[in-house]
């Protein structure tokens, strides 16, 4: 969905984590709010748009289940080039150095 929508300013629309306001499961990682459930409840996503979202969701889950596309096995064997330099973190990265 590319349409601009307003949230409560806290990253969501006020639902409990992992479910919509109506208690329906939310298809997001635990700890994240489900804005899409609220968008549907408010009628901001049409039935036609919802059908497209569900189709895309099913395709993505199919790729994951089949380990194809970006989830294909060759990706799991990827590793960085040993010639690449290691990234340097600032001294304050561990939280012990003064800032």
Buried (B, 14 or more C-beta within 10 A) or exposed (E): EEEEEEEEEEEBBEBEEBBBBEEEEBEBEEEEBBBBBBBBBEEBBEEEBBEEBEEEEEEEEEBEEEEEEEBEEEEEEEEEEEEEEEEEEEEEEEEEEEE
